[in-house]
Amino acid sequence: MAKEQQNTQEPVEPIQDSVESVVETEAGEPSVAEEAAADLLQQLEESRVEVEALQKELAELQPRTQAEIQNIRRRAEQDVEKAHKFGLEKFANELLPVVDSLERAIEASQGEDEAVKAIREGVEMTLNMFLSSMGKFNVEQVDPQGQPFNPEHHQAMSMVPADGVEPNTVVTVVQKGYLLNGRLMRPAMVMVAKG
């Protein structure tokens, strides 16, 4: 038993010596804990300065970001509006040859024969219903006969001499043009008077 007590006392003495040396070191020079605390305080101060700089940058970017979001939203609304307005353009373009064919059928049936006259009247009614239906969807016909040439809505096929007509006046409409909500779908193919 005396040996066991002796063994337990031996390790205690070196630990006490270590504690005393640490205490002596703390009294004379800064300890590791104090240096670590100073480093942490310095890092904390640097982090606080960085956070303030980031907050300032965020405050400057927020109005610009909100303006960009508003611009994107406005552009998206305009795109949706255009899609609603001009979504029928491809479909309407596919129907234009049908209108052209009906107009040619009317031109070809100019005889006085009763059978031809009845066919012409039927085709005219069909054409009028067709144009009326297209008009409900804001498809307008451009028929510039006798009007001044407008390069925005007309395509000149040729210039021809014309007596009693002012220069640059449309004298013949070869194919009518069409607008969808005011936007040109197909220009009118015309012949223009020479100057």
DRENPA-90059 format. One record per residue (C-alpha): residue number from 1; residue in one letter; chain; x, y, z. Coordinates in steps of 0.001 Angstrom, whole numbers, plus 500000, padded with zeros to 6 digits. Example, Ala and Ser with C-alpha at 12.3 -4.5 7.8 and 13.67 -1.06 7.14 Angstrom:
BEGIN
<1 "a" "A" <512300 495500 507800>>
<2 "s" "A" <513670 498940 507140>>
***
This chain:
BEGIN
<1 "m" "A" <500000 500000 500000>>
<2 "a" "A" <502792 502342 500725>>
<3 "k" "A" <504126 501658 497265>>
<4 "e" "A" <500756 502577 495682>>
<5 "q" "A" <500694 505890 497552>>
<6 "q" "A" <504185 506578 496484>>
<7 "n" "A" <503313 505924 492787>>
<8 "t" "A" <500343 508272 492903>>
<9 "q" "A" <502381 511080 494395>>
<10 "e" "A" <505192 510964 491895>>
<11 "p" "A" <503182 512080 488851>>
<12 "v" "A" <501582 514961 490775>>
<13 "e" "A" <504892 516691 491379>>
<14 "p" "A" <505780 517121 487655>>
<15 "i" "A" <502261 518500 486928>>
<16 "q" "A" <502631 521046 489687>>
<17 "d" "A" <505964 522081 488278>>
<18 "s" "A" <504359 522567 484824>>
<19 "v" "A" <501520 524661 486249>>
<20 "e" "A" <503992 526826 488149>>
<21 "s" "A" <506048 527355 484988>>
<22 "v" "A" <502919 528341 483051>>
<23 "v" "A" <501900 530762 485770>>
<24 "e" "A" <505399 532235 485780>>
<25 "t" "A" <505264 532587 481973>>
<26 "e" "A" <501891 534296 482155>>
<27 "a" "A" <503215 536786 484620>>
<28 "g" "A" <506269 537696 482519>>
<29 "e" "A" <505210 537498 478855>>
<30 "p" "A" <501903 537166 476989>>
<31 "s" "A" <500559 533659 476937>>
<32 "v" "A" <499349 531692 473947>>
<33 "a" "A" <495738 532292 475011>>
<34 "e" "A" <496253 536062 475059>>
<35 "e" "A" <497861 535997 471620>>
<36 "a" "A" <495002 533881 470283>>
<37 "a" "A" <492472 536278 471791>>
<38 "a" "A" <494251 539249 470199>>
<39 "d" "A" <494275 537452 466828>>
<40 "l" "A" <490560 536705 467143>>
<41 "l" "A" <489791 540340 467998>>
<42 "q" "A" <491764 541489 464964>>
<43 "q" "A" <489944 538985 462706>>
<44 "l" "A" <486614 540112 464176>>
<45 "e" "A" <487403 543743 463392>>
<46 "e" "A" <488457 542847 459827>>
<47 "s" "A" <485242 540841 459373>>
<48 "r" "A" <483149 543752 460675>>
<49 "v" "A" <484800 546132 458167>>
<50 "e" "A" <484205 543604 455361>>
<51 "v" "A" <480546 543181 456372>>
<52 "e" "A" <480046 546953 456361>>
<53 "a" "A" <481613 547195 452889>>
<54 "l" "A" <479368 544391 451602>>
<55 "q" "A" <476286 546022 453137>>
<56 "k" "A" <477162 549298 451420>>
<57 "e" "A" <477686 547503 448090>>
<58 "l" "A" <474351 545692 448526>>
<59 "a" "A" <472578 548981 449235>>
<60 "e" "A" <474044 550407 446002>>
<61 "l" "A" <473075 547340 443929>>
<62 "q" "A" <469477 546987 445165>>
<63 "p" "A" <467970 549922 443189>>
<64 "r" "A" <469801 548834 440031>>
<65 "t" "A" <468606 545242 440472>>
<66 "q" "A" <465037 546383 441044>>
<67 "a" "A" <465211 548508 437888>>
<68 "e" "A" <466522 545529 435902>>
<69 "i" "A" <463731 543316 437242>>
<70 "q" "A" <461170 545963 436295>>
<71 "n" "A" <462659 546202 432770>>
<72 "i" "A" <462558 542410 432373>>
<73 "r" "A" <458956 542324 433559>>
<74 "r" "A" <457985 545128 431144>>
<75 "r" "A" <459730 543357 428230>>
<76 "a" "A" <457961 540101 429098>>
<77 "e" "A" <454599 541902 429148>>
<78 "q" "A" <455364 543459 425756>>
<79 "d" "A" <456332 540049 424362>>
<80 "v" "A" <453066 538556 425618>>
<81 "e" "A" <451121 541470 424129>>
<82 "k" "A" <452875 541018 420770>>
<83 "a" "A" <452229 537278 420896>>
<84 "h" "A" <448528 537985 421388>>
<85 "k" "A" <448502 540636 418669>>
<86 "f" "A" <450586 538843 416063>>
<87 "g" "A" <450122 535190 417024>>
<88 "l" "A" <447751 534735 414095>>
<89 "e" "A" <450254 536025 411543>>
<90 "k" "A" <451414 532624 410267>>
<91 "f" "A" <447850 531333 410112>>
<92 "a" "A" <446618 534455 408317>>
<93 "n" "A" <449532 534271 405852>>
<94 "e" "A" <448465 530728 404989>>
<95 "l" "A" <444943 531985 404219>>
<96 "l" "A" <446023 534810 401880>>
<97 "p" "A" <446411 532518 398820>>
<98 "v" "A" <442797 531422 399358>>
<99 "v" "A" <441675 535066 399194>>
<100 "d" "A" <443813 535574 396064>>
<101 "s" "A" <442206 532531 394426>>
<102 "l" "A" <438699 533766 395222>>
<103 "e" "A" <439534 537193 393728>>
<104 "r" "A" <440919 535542 390569>>
<105 "a" "A" <437775 533443 390287>>
<106 "i" "A" <435659 536617 390397>>
<107 "e" "A" <437829 538261 387708>>
<108 "a" "A" <437597 535150 385518>>
<109 "s" "A" <433807 534937 385776>>
<110 "q" "A" <432906 538215 384093>>
<111 "g" "A" <430535 536724 381515>>
<112 "e" "A" <426820 537489 381162>>
<113 "d" "A" <425815 533837 381176>>
<114 "e" "A" <423335 533118 383994>>
<115 "a" "A" <425295 530093 385259>>
<116 "v" "A" <428549 532086 385375>>
<117 "k" "A" <426754 535006 386997>>
<118 "a" "A" <425409 532734 389777>>
<119 "i" "A" <428879 531268 390392>>
<120 "r" "A" <430411 534762 390493>>
<121 "e" "A" <427828 535933 393044>>
<122 "g" "A" <428510 532857 395209>>
<123 "v" "A" <432268 533436 395059>>
<124 "e" "A" <431786 537152 395865>>
<125 "m" "A" <429681 536267 398913>>
<126 "t" "A" <432286 533735 400032>>
<127 "l" "A" <435080 536293 399576>>
<128 "n" "A" <433145 538961 401517>>
<129 "m" "A" <432464 536535 404397>>
<130 "f" "A" <436106 535500 404372>>
<131 "l" "A" <437357 539108 404456>>
<132 "s" "A" <434807 539977 407150>>
<133 "s" "A" <436023 537075 409282>>
<134 "m" "A" <439647 538150 408807>>
<135 "g" "A" <438666 541723 409703>>
<136 "k" "A" <437422 540508 413089>>
<137 "f" "A" <441020 539512 413820>>
<138 "n" "A" <442387 542889 412604>>
<139 "v" "A" <443591 541643 409219>>
<140 "e" "A" <443165 544550 406780>>
<141 "q" "A" <443445 544505 403013>>
<142 "v" "A" <445788 546976 401301>>
<143 "d" "A" <444320 547923 397904>>
<144 "p" "A" <446258 551033 396798>>
<145 "q" "A" <444650 551505 393346>>
<146 "g" "A" <444996 555188 392403>>
<147 "q" "A" <446943 556100 395545>>
<148 "p" "A" <450516 557441 395745>>
<149 "f" "A" <453189 554753 395957>>
<150 "n" "A" <454129 553940 399575>>
<151 "p" "A" <457323 551859 399843>>
<152 "e" "A" <456341 550772 403367>>
<153 "h" "A" <453181 548981 402147>>
<154 "h" "A" <453720 548533 398402>>
<155 "q" "A" <456224 546646 396287>>
<156 "a" "A" <456688 548089 392806>>
<157 "m" "A" <456927 545446 390124>>
<158 "s" "A" <457475 547918 387317>>
<159 "m" "A" <456994 551498 386213>>
<160 "v" "A" <454662 552046 383296>>
<161 "p" "A" <453756 555111 381232>>
<162 "a" "A" <450289 556396 382153>>
<163 "d" "A" <448471 559335 380599>>
<164 "g" "A" <446596 561687 382907>>
<165 "v" "A" <448062 560149 386068>>
<166 "e" "A" <450577 561786 388359>>
<167 "p" "A" <454021 560192 388588>>
<168 "n" "A" <454519 557574 391363>>
<169 "t" "A" <450809 556786 391476>>
<170 "v" "A" <449705 553158 391622>>
<171 "v" "A" <447988 552376 388314>>
<172 "t" "A" <447569 548601 388634>>
<173 "v" "A" <447366 546318 391662>>
<174 "v" "A" <448667 542870 390704>>
<175 "q" "A" <448241 541391 394183>>
<176 "k" "A" <446696 543071 397235>>
<177 "g" "A" <448662 543478 400432>>
<178 "y" "A" <447591 542804 404013>>
<179 "l" "A" <448206 544270 407467>>
<180 "l" "A" <447752 542539 410818>>
<181 "n" "A" <447134 545031 413632>>
<182 "g" "A" <448823 547699 411517>>
<183 "r" "A" <451921 545571 410833>>
<184 "l" "A" <452632 544583 407247>>
<185 "m" "A" <452072 540879 406538>>
<186 "r" "A" <452438 541093 402768>>
<187 "p" "A" <453114 544158 400603>>
<188 "a" "A" <450789 544989 397740>>
<189 "m" "A" <452403 544131 394379>>
<190 "v" "A" <451798 547172 392154>>
<191 "m" "A" <452665 548907 388901>>
<192 "v" "A" <453506 552568 389255>>
<193 "a" "A" <453128 555464 386796>>
<194 "k" "A" <456381 556793 385343>>
<195 "g" "A" <457320 560378 386023>>
***
